[in-house]
């Protein structure tokens, strides 16, 4: 196999056509690379379905929580060991 065939447009194009098929429904919302082996992904479908495996989440974003507080951090006071001010949002 030539190196140029590994980087041709047909690989991601074929992968995306397969992703649009009902056979790849278990990968909906997952983070994937087009050079991953489709047969291996299908063999591991039970592992991916209904889990956060291969998912990308934004974590540490507390704005939906009721007790979220806005914290002002002054870089100068932080270096002096002083506590930062907490404000209720």
QUIDA-V13744 format. One record per run of one state. SS is the DSSP state (h for helix, s for strand, l for the rest). FROM is the first residue (numbers start at 0). TO is the last residue. If there is no record, write none. Layout:
ss={SS	SS}
from={FROM	FROM}
to={TO	TO}
//
This chain:
ss={l	h	l	h	l	h	l	h	l	h	l	h	l	s	l	h	l	s	l}
from={0	2	6	8	19	21	27	37	43	44	48	61	64	68	72	74	79	84	88}
to={1	5	7	18	20	26	36	42	43	47	60	63	67	71	73	78	83	87	88}
//
